[in-house]
Each structure stands twice: as structure tokens, then as C-alpha cells.
Amino acid sequence: MKAPPLVSGPPHDVPQTRLRDGRAWLIGGADELAWINAGAGRGLSVTAAIPAVFAEYLTLADPSALEPELQGDCQRHAEDRFDDAVLSVLVAHTTPQPWWLGFLETGASDVVFDDAPRARVYGCSYVVVQAGPHEARTWRGDWGRWHTALPDLMFPTDHSWLLSSLWDDAWACVGGSSELISALLAEADLQPGAQRTDPSVEDMWPTSLSDELRQRLKR
């Protein structure tokens, strides 16, 4: 089957949409991701994933990165608590507005809208959809999760924060206001893997990762 085309160049005259849950959802493209592509740097610091435009940054290690022995229902429960905690803090620190959700195409992960045009950021292909926190939490089912059920890329339309999980990373990078970063650090269900990150540090690698994962992902 022929792969969906990448979205590039000037914006389409007619917006791309896809149907789900009884309504049409707007598909994003190069314009929506231009600020990330223009601002993200090179190397392994947090600004390789998050443009250097935010007050503070942190990394959030996934439950499986902290406890690789978790399996089955125990792992899923830990992932669900993580996802709920992340979204609850983001919602509390975001004025009501649409969010852009990006689903990374890995060949194994669920991109939600298989036939939607792809857009590129970090040199990778994503399906980017304008939706909100409810869709961020529910659109990926039990199959096709890359790490947790959350999208691999999320930001509100005002660009007040950005969450990004890169291809092989077992953690998410977040940039935002000092208040948002402090709230994520204070959230009990995130504290084991939440770590403030200095953009001047050359490697964003979280110190909270398990020894087993460090060996497996050693760089």
C-alpha cells in the first residue's frame, strides 16, 4: 500500500481533516511544526527536542524506564497513572484552547489516523492533529503504544509549553513556564522520574533511569 504523502511546502487551500468520534479533526502540517523545526538544536541537550524559548525544562522518565521489571497489568496501571498525572498538570496550567497532538510513525506505534498526511519534525514523520487533552489520553488503545498512551508530541496553540518524546528515548522532554515545571516536579505520581534539566548540559539523559535501561540504551 502506498504510504500517505508528507505535508510540506505552502499550506493547503482546503484544510485536511479526518473523521473520528463523530466529528472532523484538523490535520496539521509543516506550518504547525515550523516553530519547533526552526528552534530545536543539535546534539543531546534538551534543546535538541525543545526550542530554547522557554523559562525552564525537565525530563519525565516513563514508568518502564524506572522499573523495567514491570509487566502486564502492573505496567499498564503505572503507565495510566503517569499519563493521567502529566495531563492533569498540563491542563491546570493551560488556558482553554485546542492542542496539537503528534503521533510518531515508528512502524509499530499507533498514529491514530493511518491515512492522514504526515509532517516532519526532528527529521521524523508524524501525524499531527488538532484536538485536546481528552483525545491525547484516549486515542491510543492498548496496542500500538510506543511508551505510554500519550502522543509523542503535544503543545497548545499558543505554544506556551511543549512535550516531546523522541524516537528511542524512554522519557519525555518538557519546556514551559517556571510554574508549570515546578508543578510537574511536585506531582507525586511523576516525582520518581521528574528531573529539572539545564539546557547548557550537553546530555539530557535522566539520572533516574534504571541501571538495566542504562545498559540497554547506553550511549
Secondary structure, 3 states (H helix, E strand, C coil): CCCCCECCCCCCCCCCEEEECCEEEEECCHHHHHHHHHHCCCCECHHHCCCCCCCEEEEEECHHHHCCCCCHHHHHHHHHHHHHHHHHHHHHCCCCCCEEEEEECCCCCCCCCCCCCEEEECCEEEEEEEECHHHHHHCCCCCCCCCCCCCCEEEECCCCCEEECCCCCCEEEEEECHHHHHHHHHCCCCHHHEEECCCCCCECCCCCCCHHHHHHCCC
